Amino acid sequence: MTASLDASFDIRMMQRCLTLANRGRGLTAPNPMVGAVIVRDGAIIGEGFHPGAGQPHAEVFALREAGEAARGATAYVSLEPCNHHGRTPPCSQALVKAGVAKVVVGMVDPNPLVAGGGLQTLRDAGIEVVVGVEEDACQKLNEAFVHRILRKQPLGILKYAMTLDGKIAASSGHSQWITQPESRSQVHQLRWSCDAVVVGGNTVRQDDPLLTVHGLEGPNPLRVVMSRSLDLPLEARLWDVNEAATVVFTEQSGDEYFQAQWRSLESKGVELVALPSLAPRAVMENLYQRGFLSVLWECGGTLAAAAIADGSIQKVLAFIAPKIIGGSGLSPVGDLGLTTMDQALALERVSWQRIGTDLLLEGYIER
């Protein structure tokens, strides 16, 4: 890694790249979020971000805005410029053609089609290259993209809200509302960041969820229901596909009730997919083929346990409210077959955040 002579300035410019990249949140799958700025004589003369797959990359927008002034300037970009022809031409070549003198990069692209090739193209053209400025923040921004590239599956995120004594609902099944409005607003932001949100049939029956961003100016995720029997209410907010698209994953059956339910849901515009086996991993494979980066699991404990057990979930977001309900209420994760405390799954890279009177724990399941 090369050190910059003006590290503090480089950090500020890379932070600007990250801010720009965030404008593409929820829109870029299967591509990463990327921001770029062009700087000359200490001032930004061009900037841009990647708005979605098939559209120009961040560097192209920044170079367009900078124009001829880009010659001899410094380019900052949160992710290594691509070096291959995909739906758009390679950005490394665009930077070379523009005549920039220096390129500062946040992180190397894990995509084997790039993976250092873009940096080498720049160096071969005589351009000074600095790598690794705000690297941790750049990695965090695109953790779902990195996971998809390396693991060939979307990043699975389990989100739940629970009381201080570990309940996601009362013994009656009532669960609204455990957390404060501030926490629920953060969940809406989280859905904005994800390409799909998954629930089981019981959640549809008990809660009649909407699973949208609730009016925020961002994209709604694909709403996913897993139901083996299609024992689902035919009047539910999820079936309003004018609000957001919905897909139901199930297993094929010749049962007359099943077929009637299929036809009814299909008539509402709901997409139905019959899998050989209705397992979380099979659903994640389908969502991977759709090009998704991240999938939010807002399901009950039984489905959450199955998704954890078969490797469909890598990240946990637990909203904890200072409430105690006691009794035999529902828990966020069902039986994992673990019988002693030393078998417990210990989350790694754990962080805490206070949201009003609630606490948010974020951590990762390391396999």
C-alpha positions in Angstrom: 0.0 0.0 0.0 1.3 3.4 -1.0 1.1 6.3 1.5 -0.3 9.6 0.5 1.5 12.8 1.2 -1.7 14.5 2.3 -3.5 11.7 4.1 -6.1 13.9 5.8 -7.1 15.5 2.5 -7.3 12.1 0.9 -9.5 10.9 3.8 -11.9 13.8 3.3 -12.2 13.2 -0.4 -12.8 9.5 0.1 -15.5 10.2 2.6 -17.1 12.4 0.0 -16.9 9.4 -2.4 -18.7 7.3 0.2 -21.4 9.9 0.6 -21.9 9.9 -3.1 -21.9 6.1 -3.3 -24.7 6.0 -0.8 -27.0 7.7 -3.2 -27.1 4.4 -5.1 -28.2 2.4 -2.0 -30.8 -0.2 -2.9 -30.5 0.5 -6.7 -27.2 -1.0 -7.9 -27.6 -4.8 -7.6 -25.8 -6.8 -8.7 -23.2 -4.0 -8.9 -21.5 -2.3 -6.0 -22.2 1.2 -4.7 -19.4 3.5 -5.9 -18.6 7.2 -5.6 -15.9 9.2 -7.4 -14.6 12.8 -7.3 -12.1 14.6 -9.5 -9.9 17.1 -7.7 -7.6 19.9 -9.1 -5.7 22.4 -7.0 -7.5 21.2 -3.9 -11.0 21.7 -5.2 -13.6 19.2 -6.5 -14.2 19.8 -10.2 -16.3 16.7 -10.9 -18.1 14.0 -9.0 -20.5 11.2 -9.5 -21.9 7.9 -8.3 -23.2 4.7 -9.9 -27.0 4.9 -10.1 -27.7 1.3 -11.2 -26.7 -1.7 -13.3 -26.3 -0.9 -17.0 -25.8 2.8 -16.3 -22.4 4.6 -16.4 -20.1 4.1 -13.5 -19.2 6.7 -10.9 -15.9 7.6 -12.6 -17.7 8.4 -15.9 -20.1 10.9 -14.3 -17.2 12.6 -12.5 -15.0 12.8 -15.6 -17.9 14.2 -17.6 -18.4 17.0 -15.0 -14.7 17.8 -14.9 -14.3 17.9 -18.7 -10.9 18.9 -20.0 -9.9 20.1 -16.5 -9.5 16.4 -15.5 -6.1 16.3 -17.4 -3.4 16.3 -14.7 -6.0 16.1 -11.9 -6.4 13.5 -9.1 -9.3 11.1 -9.2 -10.7 9.6 -6.0 -12.9 6.5 -6.2 -14.2 4.2 -3.4 -13.7 1.0 -5.4 -11.0 0.0 -7.8 -11.9 1.1 -11.4 -13.2 -1.8 -13.5 -10.9 -3.2 -16.2 -13.3 -5.2 -18.3 -16.1 -4.7 -20.8 -19.4 -5.5 -19.1 -22.5 -3.5 -19.9 -20.3 -0.4 -19.9 -16.7 0.2 -21.0 -13.8 -0.1 -18.5 -13.4 2.9 -16.2 -9.6 2.3 -15.9 -9.3 3.1 -19.6 -11.6 6.2 -19.2 -9.3 7.5 -16.5 -6.2 6.9 -18.7 -7.9 8.6 -21.7 -8.9 11.6 -19.5 -5.2 12.1 -18.6 -5.5 12.1 -14.8 -2.2 12.2 -13.0 -3.2 10.3 -9.9 -5.9 7.9 -8.7 -6.7 7.3 -5.0 -8.7 4.1 -4.4 -10.6 3.0 -1.3 -10.4 -0.8 -1.8 -9.5 -3.4 -4.4 -12.4 -4.9 -6.2 -12.9 -8.6 -5.2 -14.4 -9.4 -8.6 -11.9 -11.7 -10.4 -12.6 -9.8 -13.6 -11.0 -6.8 -11.9 -9.0 -7.8 -8.7 -6.0 -5.5 -9.2 -6.2 -5.4 -13.0 -7.7 -1.9 -13.0 -4.9 -0.7 -10.8 -2.3 -2.3 -13.0 -3.8 -0.6 -16.1 -3.5 2.8 -14.4 0.1 2.1 -13.3 1.1 0.9 -16.8 -0.1 4.2 -18.1 2.2 6.1 -15.7 -0.6 7.2 -13.4 0.3 7.4 -9.7 -2.0 5.0 -7.7 -2.7 5.1 -3.9 -4.8 2.2 -2.5 -6.5 1.7 0.9 -7.7 5.1 1.9 -10.7 4.6 4.3 -10.6 1.0 3.3 -12.6 -0.3 6.2 -15.5 2.1 5.5 -15.4 1.2 1.8 -15.5 -2.6 2.7 -18.4 -2.0 5.0 -20.3 0.0 2.4 -20.1 -2.9 -0.1 -20.1 -5.9 2.3 -23.0 -7.4 0.5 -21.3 -7.1 -2.9 -18.1 -8.6 -1.5 -20.1 -11.5 0.0 -21.9 -12.1 -3.2 -18.7 -12.2 -5.2 -16.8 -14.4 -2.8 -19.6 -16.8 -1.6 -21.9 -16.8 -4.7 -24.9 -16.0 -2.6 -26.6 -12.8 -1.3 -25.7 -11.5 2.1 -28.4 -12.8 4.5 -29.4 -10.4 7.3 -31.6 -11.6 10.2 -33.5 -8.7 11.8 -35.7 -9.0 14.8 -37.0 -6.9 17.7 -37.3 -8.5 21.2 -38.0 -7.5 24.8 -35.3 -7.5 27.4 -36.3 -11.1 28.3 -35.9 -12.3 24.8 -39.4 -12.4 23.4 -40.5 -11.3 19.9 -44.2 -11.7 20.8 -46.4 -12.4 23.7 -47.8 -15.9 24.3 -50.9 -14.8 22.4 -48.8 -14.0 19.3 -49.3 -10.2 19.7 -46.1 -8.4 18.8 -47.0 -4.8 17.8 -45.1 -2.8 18.9 -42.0 -4.0 20.8 -39.7 -1.2 19.9 -40.0 2.6 19.7 -40.9 4.5 16.5 -37.2 5.5 16.0 -36.2 1.9 15.8 -39.0 1.0 13.4 -37.9 4.0 11.2 -34.4 2.5 11.1 -35.9 -0.8 9.9 -37.5 1.0 7.0 -34.1 2.5 6.1 -32.7 -1.1 6.3 -35.3 -2.4 3.9 -34.3 0.4 1.5 -30.8 -1.0 1.5 -31.9 -4.6 0.8 -33.1 -6.2 -2.4 -35.5 -8.6 -0.8 -37.2 -9.1 2.6 -38.3 -12.6 3.6 -41.1 -13.8 6.0 -42.9 -17.1 6.5 -46.5 -17.9 6.2 -47.2 -17.5 9.9 -45.9 -13.9 9.9 -48.4 -13.2 7.1 -51.2 -14.8 9.1 -50.4 -13.2 12.4 -49.1 -9.7 11.5 -50.4 -8.9 8.0 -47.1 -7.0 7.4 -46.5 -4.5 4.6 -42.7 -4.9 4.4 -42.0 -1.6 2.5 -39.9 1.5 3.2 -43.1 3.2 4.4 -43.0 6.3 2.3 -39.3 6.9 2.3 -37.9 8.2 -1.0 -36.2 4.9 -1.7 -36.9 1.6 -3.5 -39.0 -1.1 -1.9 -37.5 -4.5 -1.6 -39.0 -7.6 -3.3 -41.4 -9.0 -0.7 -40.8 -12.8 -0.3 -43.1 -15.3 1.5 -42.1 -18.9 2.1 -45.1 -21.2 2.5 -45.1 -24.9 1.8 -48.9 -25.4 2.0 -50.1 -21.9 0.7 -52.3 -21.7 3.7 -52.3 -18.0 3.4 -55.1 -15.4 3.8 -56.3 -14.2 0.5 -56.8 -10.6 1.9 -53.4 -9.4 3.0 -51.4 -6.2 2.4 -48.6 -8.2 0.8 -50.8 -9.0 -2.2 -51.1 -5.4 -3.2 -48.4 -5.5 -5.9 -49.1 -1.9 -6.8 -47.3 -1.1 -3.5 -44.4 -3.4 -4.1 -43.7 -6.7 -5.9 -44.3 -10.0 -4.0 -43.2 -13.5 -4.7 -44.3 -16.6 -2.8 -42.0 -19.6 -2.7 -43.6 -23.0 -2.2 -43.4 -26.7 -3.1 -45.4 -28.0 -6.0 -48.5 -30.0 -4.9 -51.5 -31.5 -6.7 -53.8 -30.8 -3.7 -57.0 -29.1 -4.8 -56.8 -26.5 -2.0 -53.2 -25.7 -2.9 -54.1 -25.2 -6.6 -57.0 -23.0 -5.7 -54.7 -20.8 -3.5 -52.1 -20.7 -6.3 -54.7 -19.4 -8.8 -56.1 -16.9 -6.4 -52.7 -15.4 -5.5 -51.6 -15.4 -9.2 -54.8 -13.5 -10.1 -53.7 -10.7 -7.8 -50.4 -10.3 -9.6 -48.3 -12.2 -7.1 -45.5 -14.3 -8.5 -45.4 -17.9 -7.4 -42.3 -20.2 -7.6 -42.5 -23.9 -6.8 -39.2 -25.3 -5.6 -38.2 -29.0 -5.4 -37.6 -28.4 -1.7 -38.7 -25.3 0.2 -35.5 -24.5 2.1 -33.9 -21.1 2.9 -30.8 -22.0 0.8 -33.0 -22.8 -2.2 -34.7 -19.5 -1.9 -31.4 -17.7 -1.6 -30.1 -19.4 -4.7 -33.1 -18.1 -6.6 -32.5 -14.6 -5.3 -28.9 -14.9 -6.2 -29.9 -15.7 -9.8 -32.0 -12.6 -9.8 -28.8 -10.6 -9.1 -29.6 -9.6 -5.6 -26.9 -8.5 -3.2 -28.6 -8.6 0.2 -31.7 -10.3 1.7 -33.4 -9.2 4.9 -35.0 -12.0 7.0 -37.8 -10.6 9.1 -39.3 -14.0 9.9 -40.3 -15.9 13.0 -38.0 -18.1 15.1 -38.6 -21.4 13.3 -37.7 -20.1 9.8 -34.8 -18.0 11.3 -33.3 -21.2 12.8 -33.6 -23.0 9.5 -31.9 -20.1 7.7 -29.1 -19.9 10.2 -28.6 -23.7 10.1 -28.2 -23.9 6.3 -25.9 -20.9 6.0 -28.4 -18.5 4.6 -27.8 -15.8 7.3 -24.5 -14.2 7.9 -25.4 -11.0 9.8 -27.7 -10.3 12.8 -29.4 -7.1 13.7 -31.2 -7.4 17.1 -33.3 -4.4 18.3 -33.7 -4.8 22.1 -36.4 -2.9 23.9 -36.3 -2.2 27.7 -39.5 -4.2 28.3 -40.3 -7.4 30.1 -43.3 -9.5 29.2 -42.4 -12.8 30.9 -44.3 -16.0 30.3 -43.8 -18.3 27.3 -43.7 -15.7 24.6 -42.0 -16.5 21.3 -38.2 -16.3 20.9 -36.4 -14.8 17.9 -34.6 -18.0 16.9 -36.0 -21.5 17.2 -34.3 -24.8 17.9 -30.8 -25.1 16.5 -30.1 -28.5 18.1 -27.6 -27.0 20.5 -27.7 -28.4 24.0 -24.7 -26.8 25.8 -23.6 -23.2 26.1 -20.2 -24.0 24.6 -22.1 -24.9 21.4 -23.7 -21.5 21.1 -23.1 -19.4 18.0 -20.9 -16.5 19.1 -21.3 -13.4 17.0 -18.1 -11.6 15.8 -17.4 -8.0 15.0 -20.1 -6.9 17.4 -21.2 -3.3 17.8 -23.9 -1.6 19.8 -26.0 1.5 18.9 -28.5 3.3 21.1 -31.8 4.3 19.3 -34.0 6.3 21.7 -34.6 3.9 24.6 -33.8 0.8 22.5 -30.5 -0.8 21.8 -29.4 -2.2 18.4 -26.9 -5.0 18.4 -25.1 -5.8 15.1 -22.9 -8.8 14.6 -21.8 -11.5 12.2 -22.0 -15.3 12.3 -18.6 -16.5 11.4 -18.6 -19.9 9.7 
